[in-house]
Amino acid sequence: MFDILIPLILFVLGLIFYLNPPKDRAGTFSYRTKNSLRSPEAFREAHLFLGKAWLFSSGVLFLIYVGLLFLPLAFLIRSSIFFLFSLIVIFGSVILTERHLERWQK
C-alpha cells in the first residue's frame, strides 16, 4: 500500500538534487562521499548526476510497481519483491554516481 511512496520520494529527491543542488557541503541534506567532497565542482556534479539517476529510477520503479500489481501475488510477496527492486535501484544509482565521479575527475 505504501510501496508507491518509494518512487515518489526518489522523484522528489531527484528533482531537488538536479534543479537545486545543495550549496553547503556540510549541510544535513546532501550526498557526501569521498569522491563527491574532493572539490565544490565534484560535489555539484555528484548531485546533478544522482538527481538525473533518481529521476530515471523513479520512473522505472513506478513501472515495476504497476507491473507487479497485475501479478496474482499476495500483498506481502509483492511488497517484498518491490522493496528488493527498490534497494537494487537505490544502491545501483549510488554505485553509478561514484563511477561517474571517478571518470569525471580524470
C-alpha distance (Angstrom), angle and dihedral (degrees) to the residues before:
residue distance angle dihedral
M1 . . .
F2 3.80 . .
D3 3.81 92.7 .
I4 3.79 90.9 99.8
L5 3.81 88.6 66.3
I6 3.80 91.6 73.4
P7 3.83 95.6 64.7
L8 3.81 90.5 40.1
I9 3.81 92.2 53.0
L10 3.80 91.1 46.3
F11 3.80 89.6 50.6
V12 3.81 93.2 50.6
L13 3.82 92.8 45.3
G14 3.80 90.4 46.5
L15 3.80 90.6 53.1
I16 3.79 91.8 48.1
F17 3.81 94.2 47.8
Y18 3.80 93.6 44.1
L19 3.80 101.5 41.0
N20 3.80 100.5 30.6
P21 3.81 112.2 17.9
P22 3.81 116.0 -171.5
K23 3.78 114.2 -91.3
D24 3.79 96.3 -159.0
R25 3.80 114.9 69.9
A26 3.80 90.5 -159.4
G27 3.78 92.8 54.6
T28 3.76 122.1 124.8
F29 3.77 95.8 -121.7
S30 3.81 109.4 52.7
Y31 3.80 144.1 99.1
R32 3.80 106.7 -100.6
T33 3.78 124.0 -179.8
K34 3.78 133.4 139.0
N35 3.81 91.6 -94.7
S36 3.78 95.9 45.6
L37 3.81 93.8 49.5
R38 3.81 95.8 53.5
S39 3.79 93.2 93.8
P40 3.80 140.1 -9.6
E41 3.83 88.8 -107.1
A42 3.81 91.5 53.4
F43 3.80 89.9 48.0
R44 3.80 91.1 53.6
E45 3.81 93.2 43.5
A46 3.81 90.9 51.2
H47 3.80 91.5 53.7
L48 3.80 93.3 46.2
F49 3.81 92.6 49.6
L50 3.80 94.5 43.1
G51 3.80 90.3 46.8
K52 3.81 90.8 54.4
A53 3.80 91.2 44.8
W54 3.80 92.3 51.4
L55 3.80 92.7 46.3
F56 3.80 89.9 53.8
S57 3.82 92.6 41.0
S58 3.79 92.8 51.6
G59 3.79 89.5 57.7
V60 3.80 92.0 48.2
L61 3.80 91.7 48.1
F62 3.78 91.1 48.9
L63 3.82 90.3 53.4
I64 3.81 90.3 48.2
Y65 3.81 89.4 49.7
V66 3.79 92.3 51.4
G67 3.80 91.0 45.3
L68 3.79 92.0 52.2
L69 3.79 90.4 52.2
F70 3.79 89.6 66.5
L71 3.81 94.3 52.5
P72 3.81 115.5 93.0
L73 3.80 95.9 -120.2
A74 3.77 133.1 136.2
F75 3.80 114.0 -99.6
L76 3.81 94.2 -112.2
I77 3.82 92.6 50.1
R78 3.81 92.0 47.9
S79 3.81 91.7 48.7
S80 3.80 92.0 47.9
I81 3.80 92.3 50.9
F82 3.79 91.2 47.9
F83 3.80 91.9 47.7
L84 3.81 89.8 52.2
F85 3.82 90.6 51.6
S86 3.80 89.4 47.8
L87 3.79 92.7 53.1
I88 3.79 91.3 48.5
V89 3.80 91.4 50.4
I90 3.81 95.2 46.4
F91 3.80 96.4 46.0
G92 3.80 90.2 40.4
S93 3.79 91.2 55.5
V94 3.81 90.8 51.5
I95 3.81 90.8 50.3
L96 3.81 90.7 48.3
T97 3.81 90.6 49.2
E98 3.79 91.6 52.3
R99 3.81 91.4 49.1
H100 3.79 90.1 48.0
L101 3.81 91.0 51.8
E102 3.81 91.8 49.4
R103 3.82 90.8 53.0
W104 3.80 92.5 40.8
Q105 3.81 93.3 53.4
K106 3.80 94.2 52.9
